Amino acid sequence: MRAAAYDREQDRLFLAEQAQARRDIARRHAKLAQAVQSKAVARLQMLDPRELSPSELLRYIQVAAEIERRAVGEAPAAGAGEDRDQGVDVASLSDEERRARMDQLRRELERRLSEDGQ
């Protein structure tokens, strides 16, 4: 019985060490993520949206929406990186089609923002 109790205690200690290691890793990753985010935000603030192509702007909108979804605990959107309504890669669209899609997304974003503001 003493040997079994000793083994259980060793297992408990090992599991506690693993849990602490996971917490330490999570803290390091969170600090790293914050540093990378700070750099990315600084770079984004320097961008002139007039110098971006419609496809680049659309990609920024898609990424921002995906980040927002994940931040509130929603599952990632299916087909990330594609136009989920049409199943078409945005890069394959003409500039006119991209502009139309961006207008559609802008209207959808405005609608969602107005719903959230109610």
N, CA, C and O atoms as a DFTB+ gen file, in Angstrom:
472 C
 N C O
     1  1       0.828      -1.193       0.000
     2  2       0.000       0.000       0.000
     3  2       0.871       1.255       0.000
     4  3       0.562       2.246      -0.660
     5  1       1.970       1.186       0.758
     6  2       2.848       2.346       0.786
     7  2       3.461       2.606      -0.584
     8  3       3.590       3.758      -0.997
     9  1       3.833       1.563      -1.279
    10  2       4.416       1.718      -2.620
    11  2       3.382       2.323      -3.577
    12  3       3.719       3.189      -4.384
    13  1       2.140       1.873      -3.491
    14  2       1.083       2.406      -4.350
    15  2       0.819       3.872      -4.009
    16  3       0.608       4.688      -4.905
    17  1       0.831       4.208      -2.721
    18  2       0.618       5.592      -2.309
    19  2       1.757       6.474      -2.809
    20  3       1.532       7.596      -3.262
    21  1       2.981       5.957      -2.722
    22  2       4.143       6.691      -3.212
    23  2       4.010       6.945      -4.718
    24  3       4.248       8.059      -5.184
    25  1       3.632       5.917      -5.474
    26  2       3.460       6.045      -6.924
    27  2       2.385       7.086      -7.261
    28  3       2.554       7.895      -8.173
    29  1       1.278       7.051      -6.509
    30  2       0.214       8.028      -6.742
    31  2       0.715       9.446      -6.476
    32  3       0.403      10.368      -7.229
    33  1       1.482       9.617      -5.418
    34  2       2.024      10.936      -5.093
    35  2       2.995      11.406      -6.173
    36  3       2.981      12.575      -6.559
    37  1       3.835      10.500      -6.658
    38  2       4.769      10.860      -7.731
    39  2       4.000      11.257      -8.996
    40  3       4.371      12.215      -9.675
    41  1       2.941      10.526      -9.306
    42  2       2.104      10.875     -10.457
    43  2       1.464      12.252     -10.262
    44  3       1.421      13.063     -11.187
    45  1       0.970      12.503      -9.051
    46  2       0.348      13.793      -8.762
    47  2       1.355      14.923      -8.928
    48  3       1.038      15.956      -9.518
    49  1       2.567      14.733      -8.411
    50  2       3.608      15.755      -8.544
    51  2       3.983      15.988     -10.008
    52  3       4.177      17.124     -10.441
    53  1       4.082      14.892     -10.756
    54  2       4.420      15.010     -12.171
    55  2       3.332      15.779     -12.923
    56  3       3.639      16.655     -13.732
    57  1       2.080      15.460     -12.661
    58  2       0.973      16.167     -13.312
    59  2       0.956      17.648     -12.936
    60  3       0.648      18.502     -13.768
    61  1       1.287      17.946     -11.682
    62  2       1.349      19.342     -11.246
    63  2       2.470      20.078     -11.974
    64  3       2.304      21.232     -12.368
    65  1       3.626      19.403     -12.155
    66  2       4.735      20.014     -12.897
    67  2       4.339      20.273     -14.352
    68  3       4.670      21.319     -14.910
    69  1       3.637      19.326     -14.959
    70  2       3.185      19.505     -16.331
    71  2       2.216      20.689     -16.437
    72  3       2.307      21.495     -17.363
    73  1       1.302      20.780     -15.490
    74  2       0.334      21.880     -15.500
    75  2       1.061      23.219     -15.366
    76  3       0.716      24.182     -16.050
    77  1       2.063      23.282     -14.489
    78  2       2.835      24.513     -14.318
    79  2       3.597      24.846     -15.594
    80  3       3.661      26.008     -15.995
    81  1       4.172      23.837     -16.232
    82  2       4.899      24.064     -17.485
    83  2       3.949      24.617     -18.556
    84  3       4.325      25.521     -19.303
    85  1       2.730      24.087     -18.638
    86  2       1.754      24.595     -19.616
    87  2       1.392      26.037     -19.316
    88  3       1.248      26.841     -20.238
    89  1       1.242      26.380     -18.039
    90  2       0.944      27.773     -17.668
    91  2       2.099      28.691     -18.056
    92  3       1.880      29.786     -18.573
    93  1       3.336      28.240     -17.803
    94  2       4.514      29.040     -18.155
    95  2       4.586      29.266     -19.670
    96  3       4.869      30.373     -20.129
    97  1       4.326      28.212     -20.430
    98  2       4.340      28.313     -21.886
    99  2       3.257      29.275     -22.348
   100  3       3.502      30.117     -23.212
   101  1       2.069      29.159     -21.784
   102  2       0.962      30.039     -22.171
   103  2       1.311      31.502     -21.890
   104  3       1.001      32.378     -22.697
   105  1       1.949      31.767     -20.757
   106  2       2.348      33.140     -20.430
   107  2       3.378      33.668     -21.429
   108  3       3.272      34.801     -21.898
   109  1       4.381      32.833     -21.751
   110  2       5.397      33.250     -22.730
   111  2       4.764      33.520     -24.086
   112  3       5.076      34.516     -24.737
   113  1       3.876      32.629     -24.507
   114  2       3.224      32.814     -25.803
   115  2       2.354      34.059     -25.813
   116  3       2.303      34.769     -26.817
   117  1       1.674      34.332     -24.720
   118  2       0.841      35.533     -24.633
   119  2       1.712      36.788     -24.737
   120  3       1.344      37.733     -25.434
   121  1       2.853      36.810     -24.058
   122  2       3.755      37.963     -24.134
   123  2       4.297      38.131     -25.553
   124  3       4.374      39.248     -26.064
   125  1       4.668      37.028     -26.180
   126  2       5.158      37.074     -27.552
   127  2       4.064      37.585     -28.491
   128  3       4.320      38.427     -29.351
   129  1       2.857      37.075     -28.320
   130  2       1.736      37.512     -29.160
   131  2       1.484      39.009     -28.995
   132  3       1.219      39.703     -29.976
   133  1       1.565      39.507     -27.773
   134  2       1.359      40.938     -27.536
   135  2       2.431      41.765     -28.238
   136  3       2.137      42.810     -28.818
   137  1       3.674      41.293     -28.184
   138  2       4.760      42.024     -28.835
   139  2       4.557      42.048     -30.351
   140  3       4.733      43.086     -30.989
   141  1       4.188      40.906     -30.920
   142  2       3.963      40.836     -32.363
   143  2       2.771      41.700     -32.750
   144  3       2.815      42.403     -33.759
   145  1       1.714      41.653     -31.959
   146  2       0.536      42.475     -32.246
   147  2       0.880      43.954     -32.208
   148  3       0.409      44.717     -33.052
   149  1       1.681      44.367     -31.257
   150  2       2.075      45.780     -31.180
   151  2       2.796      46.207     -32.445
   152  3       2.531      47.277     -32.992
   153  1       3.709      45.365     -32.906
   154  2       4.447      45.679     -34.139
   155  2       3.495      45.729     -35.333
   156  3       3.593      46.624     -36.173
   157  1       2.576      44.769     -35.406
   158  2       1.632      44.723     -36.529
   159  2       0.713      45.942     -36.520
   160  3       0.457      46.530     -37.571
   161  1       0.222      46.320     -35.359
   162  2      -0.658      47.480     -35.265
   163  2       0.086      48.747     -35.677
   164  3      -0.462      49.587     -36.390
   165  1       1.324      48.884     -35.233
   166  2       2.117      50.058     -35.611
   167  2       2.288      50.114     -37.128
   168  3       2.183      51.180     -37.735
   169  1       2.545      48.982     -37.720
   170  2       2.712      48.927     -39.181
   171  2       1.393      49.220     -39.894
   172  3       1.376      49.948     -40.887
   173  1       0.304      48.667     -39.404
   174  2      -1.004      48.912     -40.006
   175  2      -1.374      50.391     -39.956
   176  3      -1.963      50.918     -40.900
   177  1      -1.031      51.057     -38.862
   178  2      -1.359      52.472     -38.726
   179  2      -0.592      53.330     -39.724
   180  3      -1.017      54.440     -40.046
   181  1       0.529      52.824     -40.212
   182  2       1.325      53.575     -41.183
   183  2       0.815      53.384     -42.617
   184  3       1.192      54.138     -43.513
   185  1      -0.039      52.378     -42.834
   186  2      -0.530      52.107     -44.184
   187  2      -1.504      53.187     -44.635
   188  3      -2.323      53.675     -43.856
   189  1      -1.398      53.541     -45.890
   190  2      -2.359      54.450     -46.504
   191  2      -3.334      53.585     -47.284
   192  3      -2.950      52.988     -48.290
   193  1      -4.603      53.498     -46.843
   194  2      -5.557      52.607     -47.514
   195  2      -5.728      52.910     -48.999
   196  3      -6.119      52.034     -49.771
   197  1      -5.440      54.138     -49.399
   198  2      -5.569      54.496     -50.818
   199  2      -4.508      53.812     -51.668
   200  3      -4.660      53.697     -52.884
   201  1      -3.432      53.359     -51.028
   202  2      -2.353      52.702     -51.761
   203  2      -2.539      51.194     -51.845
   204  3      -1.752      50.512     -52.501
   205  1      -3.565      50.665     -51.193
   206  2      -3.806      49.228     -51.212
   207  2      -4.749      48.857     -52.346
   208  3      -5.658      49.612     -52.691
   209  1      -4.520      47.701     -52.908
   210  2      -5.416      47.223     -53.960
   211  2      -6.728      46.769     -53.320
   212  3      -6.774      46.502     -52.119
   213  1      -7.778      46.681     -54.109
   214  2      -9.042      46.173     -53.559
   215  2      -8.889      44.793     -52.916
   216  3      -9.499      44.522     -51.882
   217  1      -8.083      43.923     -53.518
   218  2      -7.914      42.584     -52.937
   219  2      -7.177      42.654     -51.603
   220  3      -7.478      41.884     -50.691
   221  1      -6.216      43.570     -51.479
   222  2      -5.513      43.718     -50.199
   223  2      -6.457      44.235     -49.116
   224  3      -6.447      43.742     -47.988
   225  1      -7.268      45.226     -49.465
   226  2      -8.239      45.750     -48.499
   227  2      -9.217      44.668     -48.074
   228  3      -9.530      44.530     -46.892
   229  1      -9.692      43.909     -49.039
   230  2     -10.625      42.831     -48.737
   231  2      -9.984      41.814     -47.804
   232  3     -10.630      41.330     -46.875
   233  1      -8.744      41.494     -48.039
   234  2      -8.030      40.532     -47.180
   235  2      -7.908      41.074     -45.755
   236  3      -8.099      40.327     -44.795
   237  1      -7.598      42.346     -45.608
   238  2      -7.523      42.945     -44.270
   239  2      -8.874      42.832     -43.562
   240  3      -8.936      42.504     -42.377
   241  1      -9.948      43.105     -44.292
   242  2     -11.287      43.002     -43.701
   243  2     -11.568      41.572     -43.263
   244  3     -12.080      41.342     -42.167
   245  1     -11.231      40.602     -44.129
   246  2     -11.481      39.200     -43.797
   247  2     -10.688      38.766     -42.564
   248  3     -11.222      38.099     -41.679
   249  1      -9.432      39.141     -42.515
   250  2      -8.593      38.756     -41.372
   251  2      -9.109      39.408     -40.095
   252  3      -9.185      38.759     -39.052
   253  1      -9.462      40.687     -40.171
   254  2      -9.977      41.386     -38.990
   255  2     -11.263      40.738     -38.495
   256  3     -11.455      40.576     -37.290
   257  1     -12.147      40.367     -39.423
   258  2     -13.405      39.723     -39.035
   259  2     -13.130      38.371     -38.379
   260  3     -13.784      38.006     -37.402
   261  1     -12.170      37.637     -38.913
   262  2     -11.830      36.323     -38.348
   263  2     -11.251      36.484     -36.941
   264  3     -11.590      35.716     -36.040
   265  1     -10.396      37.458     -36.751
   266  2      -9.828      37.718     -35.423
   267  2     -10.939      38.080     -34.449
   268  3     -10.968      37.599     -33.316
   269  1     -11.852      38.934     -34.900
   270  2     -12.962      39.344     -34.037
   271  2     -13.822      38.143     -33.660
   272  3     -14.217      38.001     -32.503
   273  1     -14.114      37.277     -34.635
   274  2     -14.915      36.080     -34.355
   275  2     -14.247      35.210     -33.296
   276  3     -14.892      34.761     -32.348
   277  1     -12.962      34.982     -33.467
   278  2     -12.243      34.128     -32.514
   279  2     -12.165      34.773     -31.133
   280  3     -12.199      34.080     -30.116
   281  1     -12.059      36.099     -31.100
   282  2     -11.950      36.805     -29.824
   283  2     -13.202      36.649     -28.972
   284  3     -13.132      36.693     -27.744
   285  1     -14.350      36.466     -29.625
   286  2     -15.595      36.297     -28.868
   287  2     -15.988      34.834     -28.739
   288  3     -17.094      34.511     -28.306
   289  1     -15.062      33.950     -29.121
   290  2     -15.276      32.530     -28.902
   291  2     -15.999      31.790     -30.008
   292  3     -16.359      30.625     -29.835
   293  1     -16.221      32.441     -31.144
   294  2     -16.849      31.744     -32.260
   295  2     -15.829      30.871     -32.967
   296  3     -14.633      31.163     -32.966
   297  1     -16.315      29.801     -33.566
   298  2     -15.443      28.919     -34.329
   299  2     -14.948      29.656     -35.567
   300  3     -15.631      30.544     -36.076
   301  1     -13.767      29.293     -36.053
   302  2     -13.284      29.913     -37.288
   303  2     -14.286      29.690     -38.413
   304  3     -14.947      28.654     -38.481
   305  1     -14.383      30.668     -39.281
   306  2     -15.305      30.568     -40.413
   307  2     -14.819      29.491     -41.366
   308  3     -13.618      29.352     -41.596
   309  1     -15.745      28.735     -41.916
   310  2     -15.386      27.705     -42.892
   311  2     -14.842      28.369     -44.138
   312  3     -15.336      29.417     -44.556
   313  1     -13.830      27.766     -44.733
   314  2     -13.288      28.297     -45.984
   315  2     -12.567      29.609     -45.814
   316  3     -12.625      30.454     -46.707
   317  1     -11.889      29.815     -44.699
   318  2     -11.175      31.076     -44.485
   319  2     -10.242      31.347     -45.653
   320  3      -9.566      30.443     -46.143
   321  1     -10.212      32.609     -46.100
   322  2      -9.372      32.990     -47.223
   323  2     -10.100      32.918     -48.548
   324  3      -9.563      33.329     -49.576
   325  1     -11.317      32.399     -48.534
   326  2     -12.118      32.341     -49.752
   327  2     -13.338      33.213     -49.560
   328  3     -13.706      33.545     -48.433
   329  1     -13.950      33.576     -50.640
   330  2     -15.240      34.241     -50.589
   331  2     -16.240      33.162     -50.229
   332  3     -16.613      32.354     -51.079
   333  1     -16.678      33.137     -48.982
   334  2     -17.504      32.047     -48.499
   335  2     -18.889      32.027     -49.121
   336  3     -19.524      30.973     -49.168
   337  1     -19.372      33.164     -49.599
   338  2     -20.687      33.182     -50.222
   339  2     -20.663      32.504     -51.586
   340  3     -21.624      31.841     -51.974
   341  1     -19.572      32.671     -52.302
   342  2     -19.511      32.152     -53.656
   343  2     -18.487      31.035     -53.807
   344  3     -18.452      30.396     -54.858
   345  1     -17.656      30.773     -52.807
   346  2     -16.642      29.739     -52.904
   347  2     -15.554      30.064     -53.911
   348  3     -14.957      29.159     -54.493
   349  1     -15.289      31.356     -54.124
   350  2     -14.328      31.790     -55.121
   351  2     -13.148      32.445     -54.418
   352  3     -13.317      33.211     -53.469
   353  1     -11.963      32.135     -54.894
   354  2     -10.766      32.789     -54.382
   355  2     -10.802      34.246     -54.823
   356  3     -10.956      34.532     -56.011
   357  1     -10.662      35.157     -53.883
   358  2     -10.763      36.586     -54.174
   359  2      -9.746      37.010     -55.226
   360  3     -10.020      37.900     -56.031
   361  1      -8.587      36.386     -55.225
   362  2      -7.551      36.766     -56.186
   363  2      -7.987      36.517     -57.626
   364  3      -7.448      37.129     -58.548
   365  1      -8.950      35.631     -57.827
   366  2      -9.397      35.332     -59.190
   367  2     -10.438      36.327     -59.698
   368  3     -10.826      36.269     -60.865
   369  1     -10.893      37.238     -58.840
   370  2     -11.909      38.219     -59.238
   371  2     -11.264      39.403     -59.943
   372  3     -10.107      39.739     -59.689
   373  1     -12.018      40.019     -60.819
   374  2     -11.550      41.248     -61.460
   375  2     -11.607      42.378     -60.436
   376  3     -12.221      42.234     -59.379
   377  1     -10.963      43.505     -60.752
   378  2     -11.005      44.651     -59.840
   379  2     -12.439      45.100     -59.599
   380  3     -12.802      45.447     -58.475
   381  1     -13.251      45.094     -60.643
   382  2     -14.655      45.501     -60.501
   383  2     -15.420      44.546     -59.582
   384  3     -16.215      44.983     -58.750
   385  1     -15.178      43.249     -59.736
   386  2     -15.844      42.261     -58.879
   387  2     -15.385      42.406     -57.427
   388  3     -16.177      42.271     -56.495
   389  1     -14.094      42.684     -57.256
   390  2     -13.575      42.883     -55.890
   391  2     -14.200      44.120     -55.255
   392  3     -14.575      44.097     -54.082
   393  1     -14.311      45.203     -56.031
   394  2     -14.935      46.418     -55.503
   395  2     -16.375      46.138     -55.090
   396  3     -16.822      46.581     -54.032
   397  1     -17.094      45.404     -55.926
   398  2     -18.489      45.073     -55.608
   399  2     -18.543      44.223     -54.329
   400  3     -19.399      44.439     -53.471
   401  1     -17.639      43.276     -54.212
   402  2     -17.609      42.428     -53.014
   403  2     -17.242      43.252     -51.791
   404  3     -17.803      43.045     -50.715
   405  1     -16.303      44.186     -51.942
   406  2     -15.919      45.044     -50.815
   407  2     -17.090      45.908     -50.385
   408  3     -17.319      46.098     -49.190
   409  1     -17.834      46.434     -51.354
   410  2     -19.026      47.218     -51.015
   411  2     -20.029      46.364     -50.248
   412  3     -20.620      46.809     -49.264
   413  1     -20.209      45.133     -50.712
   414  2     -21.120      44.214     -50.028
   415  2     -20.650      43.954     -48.598
   416  3     -21.452      43.989     -47.665
   417  1     -19.365      43.697     -48.425
   418  2     -18.817      43.456     -47.086
   419  2     -18.928      44.699     -46.208
   420  3     -19.237      44.602     -45.020
   421  1     -18.673      45.877     -46.802
   422  2     -18.801      47.123     -46.038
   423  2     -20.221      47.300     -45.532
   424  3     -20.437      47.650     -44.372
   425  1     -21.192      47.055     -46.410
   426  2     -22.598      47.168     -45.991
   427  2     -22.923      46.168     -44.886
   428  3     -23.628      46.494     -43.930
   429  1     -22.408      44.959     -45.023
   430  2     -22.636      43.937     -44.002
   431  2     -21.997      44.353     -42.678
   432  3     -22.600      44.193     -41.617
   433  1     -20.783      44.882     -42.742
   434  2     -20.101      45.348     -41.536
   435  2     -20.876      46.491     -40.887
   436  3     -21.059      46.502     -39.670
   437  1     -21.329      47.447     -41.684
   438  2     -22.120      48.559     -41.148
   439  2     -23.407      48.063     -40.504
   440  3     -23.813      48.554     -39.451
   441  1     -24.052      47.077     -41.149
   442  2     -25.273      46.507     -40.595
   443  2     -24.990      45.868     -39.247
   444  3     -25.735      46.075     -38.289
   445  1     -23.920      45.096     -39.169
   446  2     -23.576      44.423     -37.912
   447  2     -23.231      45.430     -36.816
   448  3     -23.623      45.278     -35.659
   449  1     -22.482      46.467     -37.216
   450  2     -22.120      47.494     -36.234
   451  2     -23.347      48.215     -35.725
   452  3     -23.431      48.526     -34.537
   453  1     -24.303      48.488     -36.603
   454  2     -25.509      49.176     -36.164
   455  2     -26.348      48.265     -35.273
   456  3     -26.995      48.746     -34.343
   457  1     -26.349      46.963     -35.539
   458  2     -27.056      46.025     -34.666
   459  2     -26.419      45.968     -33.285
   460  3     -27.111      45.917     -32.268
   461  1     -25.069      45.977     -33.266
   462  2     -24.359      45.941     -31.984
   463  2     -24.578      47.209     -31.183
   464  3     -24.548      47.179     -29.953
   465  1     -24.801      48.335     -31.873
   466  2     -24.983      49.611     -31.200
   467  2     -26.380      49.838     -30.669
   468  3     -26.625      50.836     -29.991
   469  1     -27.300      48.938     -30.959
   470  2     -28.691      49.119     -30.530
   471  2     -28.841      49.057     -29.053
   472  3     -29.951      49.192     -28.539
